[in-house]
Amino acid sequence: MNLIIATGAGLAARAYDQLLVSPTRSRSTPAQLPVTAIEWERMRETLFGSPSLFAGPGELIPVDALFAWENIVSAAGACIDARATLLLASSSPLAITVRIEPDDGSEPLDLLVDGVPVIATLCPHHAMPDWESKIPAMPYALPLSLEPLVRAAHAANVPIGAEPIFVDRQYAGYSLHIDSRRVDVTGPAGFVFPAQLAAKNVDARAVHQLILEQLDRDEPSDVVTDFEHRYLASALLATRYRTLRRE
């Protein structure tokens, strides 16, 4: 089972052979996004498409564009509206399961995960003021769907190491190696590198600086509104990762 757990901008990482687990988006978002079509012109480089289909160059993008983009990606393959959590099923040999808790209140499902699961969600560190400039503390650096797996692996003395992912020399997220298994993190959570879990050959501070530079390139300071924690930059990061996975 190819699995991706994604929300918001992270949905741009989704390949259509993956089972997507994504909670239902709340409609409490304002009627218009705090950016214009010209400011988000680079969105056409992502799986979502061009904002000019929804607004003129100087016009604010309607929130319906966001729902349309995300719904189209969600509906293009197998999808469960649910929360998902990765769990350690066995430490020897290492096995990972995903617990799926459907939004409709159905009974939770526990499924064995094959291959490399992908997480493209937010993480608790995003809630901190000026989150970009701070090196995140554990466990806030980890997406909620990943933290229980890491905690269980630590308790079982399973080796863990985080390494950045690059596509054409551009940062695209990170891989978390858990013994012989791997979990890839991209989208908004990819911009929060877990420094305390960095592999021995990785300079976590250098990765943090690289992330800041990538954020500035993907969403320049004159465009940034921090809408959903750098939505445009996160969508571009997720797209970069998706390109790598398809190669």
C-alpha positions in Angstrom: 0.0 0.0 0.0 1.5 3.4 -1.1 0.3 5.8 1.6 0.3 9.6 1.8 -1.1 11.6 4.8 -1.6 15.1 3.5 -3.6 18.3 4.1 -3.8 21.7 2.5 -0.7 22.6 0.4 0.8 19.2 1.1 -1.8 17.6 -1.2 0.4 18.8 -4.1 2.8 15.9 -3.2 0.1 13.3 -3.9 0.7 10.8 -6.7 -2.4 9.0 -7.9 -1.3 5.5 -7.1 -1.2 6.5 -3.4 -3.9 6.0 -0.8 -4.6 9.5 0.4 -5.7 9.9 4.1 -6.7 13.5 4.7 -9.1 15.1 7.2 -12.1 17.1 5.9 -11.1 20.7 5.5 -13.0 23.2 7.7 -14.9 25.9 5.8 -14.2 28.6 8.3 -11.6 30.1 5.9 -12.5 33.7 4.8 -14.3 34.1 1.5 -11.1 35.5 -0.1 -7.5 34.5 0.4 -5.1 37.3 1.5 -3.1 37.1 -1.8 -3.7 38.1 -5.4 -3.5 35.9 -8.5 -0.2 37.6 -9.6 1.3 37.0 -6.2 0.5 33.3 -6.4 1.4 33.1 -10.1 3.9 30.3 -9.4 1.0 28.1 -8.2 0.7 27.0 -11.8 4.0 25.1 -11.3 2.2 22.8 -8.9 -0.4 20.1 -9.2 -3.1 22.7 -8.3 -2.9 24.9 -11.4 -3.1 28.5 -12.3 -4.9 31.0 -10.0 -5.7 33.2 -13.0 -8.6 30.8 -13.7 -10.2 32.2 -10.6 -9.1 35.9 -10.3 -7.5 38.7 -12.4 -3.9 39.7 -11.8 -4.7 42.3 -9.1 -7.7 40.5 -7.6 -7.7 38.5 -4.4 -8.1 34.7 -5.0 -11.5 33.4 -3.8 -11.3 30.6 -1.2 -13.4 28.5 -3.6 -10.2 28.1 -5.6 -8.5 26.5 -2.7 -11.3 24.0 -2.2 -11.4 23.3 -5.9 -7.7 22.6 -6.1 -7.6 20.4 -3.0 -10.9 18.5 -3.9 -9.7 17.7 -7.4 -6.4 16.2 -6.1 -8.3 14.3 -3.4 -10.8 12.8 -5.8 -8.3 11.7 -8.4 -7.4 8.5 -6.6 -8.3 6.4 -3.5 -9.0 8.8 -0.6 -10.3 8.4 3.0 -11.5 11.5 4.9 -9.8 10.7 8.2 -7.1 11.4 10.7 -4.1 9.0 10.4 -1.3 8.0 12.8 1.7 5.9 12.0 2.5 3.3 14.7 5.3 0.8 15.4 3.7 -2.6 15.0 7.0 -4.5 15.6 10.6 -3.6 16.3 12.1 -6.9 15.1 11.6 -7.1 12.3 10.5 -3.5 12.0 6.9 -3.1 10.9 4.8 0.0 10.6 1.0 0.3 10.7 -1.3 3.2 10.1 -4.3 3.9 12.3 -7.1 5.5 10.3 -9.9 7.3 12.2 -12.6 8.2 9.7 -14.3 11.6 10.0 -17.7 10.0 9.8 -17.2 8.3 13.1 -16.7 4.8 11.7 -14.6 2.3 13.5 -10.8 3.0 13.3 -8.8 0.9 10.9 -5.2 -0.5 11.4 -3.4 -1.3 8.2 0.1 -2.6 7.6 2.2 0.0 5.6 4.4 -1.2 2.8 7.0 0.9 1.0 7.7 4.5 2.0 4.8 6.4 3.6 4.7 10.1 2.9 3.5 12.8 5.3 2.7 16.3 4.0 0.8 18.0 6.8 1.4 20.8 9.4 3.2 20.1 12.7 2.9 21.8 16.1 6.0 24.0 15.6 4.0 26.0 13.0 1.9 27.4 15.8 4.8 29.3 17.3 5.3 33.0 16.4 8.1 33.4 13.8 8.3 29.7 13.4 10.5 29.9 10.4 13.4 31.6 12.2 13.4 29.1 15.1 15.1 25.7 15.2 12.2 23.5 16.4 12.2 21.6 19.7 11.1 18.0 20.0 8.4 16.7 19.8 6.9 19.9 18.2 9.1 19.4 15.1 7.2 16.3 14.1 3.8 16.0 12.4 1.2 14.6 14.8 0.8 11.6 12.6 4.5 10.7 12.9 5.3 11.5 16.6 3.9 8.3 18.1 6.0 6.2 15.8 9.2 8.1 16.7 8.4 7.9 20.4 7.9 4.1 20.2 11.0 3.6 18.1 13.1 5.5 20.7 11.6 3.4 23.5 12.5 0.2 21.6 16.1 1.6 21.0 15.5 1.6 17.2 18.0 3.8 15.4 16.5 7.0 13.9 18.2 9.6 11.6 16.8 12.5 9.5 18.3 13.5 6.2 17.3 16.3 3.8 15.9 15.4 0.4 17.1 17.4 -2.7 15.7 17.6 -6.2 17.9 19.4 -8.7 19.8 20.9 -5.7 16.7 22.3 -4.2 15.3 21.3 -0.8 12.2 19.1 -1.1 11.7 17.8 2.5 13.4 15.2 4.6 13.6 11.4 5.0 13.3 9.9 8.5 15.2 6.6 8.5 13.9 4.3 11.2 16.2 1.3 11.2 15.6 -0.3 7.8 12.4 1.7 7.1 11.9 5.2 5.8 9.2 7.9 6.2 9.3 10.9 3.9 8.1 14.3 5.1 7.3 17.2 2.7 4.8 20.0 2.2 4.5 22.4 5.1 6.0 19.9 7.6 9.0 19.6 5.3 10.0 23.1 6.2 10.4 22.0 9.9 13.5 19.9 10.0 13.8 17.8 13.3 17.3 18.9 14.2 17.5 16.6 17.2 17.0 13.6 14.9 19.6 14.6 12.3 21.7 11.8 11.0 25.4 11.8 12.1 26.5 13.1 8.7 23.9 16.0 8.6 24.6 19.5 9.9 21.2 20.5 11.2 22.0 24.2 11.4 23.1 24.2 7.8 19.8 22.5 6.8 17.8 25.1 8.8 19.6 27.9 6.9 19.0 26.2 3.6 15.3 26.0 4.5 15.2 29.7 5.2 16.7 30.4 1.8 14.3 28.0 0.1 11.3 29.8 1.7 12.6 33.1 0.5 13.0 31.8 -3.1 9.6 30.0 -3.2 7.6 32.8 -1.5 9.5 36.1 -1.5 9.1 38.5 1.4 7.0 40.9 -0.7 4.5 38.1 -1.2 4.4 36.4 2.1 1.2 36.6 4.1 1.9 33.4 6.1 -1.5 32.2 4.9 -1.6 28.6 6.4 2.1 28.8 7.1 3.5 29.6 3.7 0.9 27.8 1.5 2.6 28.7 -1.8 6.1 27.7 -0.7 4.7 24.5 0.8 2.9 23.6 -2.4 6.1 24.1 -4.4 8.0 22.0 -2.0 5.4 19.2 -2.2 5.5 19.4 -6.0 9.3 19.1 -6.0 9.0 16.0 -3.9 6.3 14.5 -6.2 8.6 15.0 -9.2 11.3 13.0 -7.4 8.9 10.2 -6.6 7.8 9.9 -10.2 11.4 9.6 -11.5 
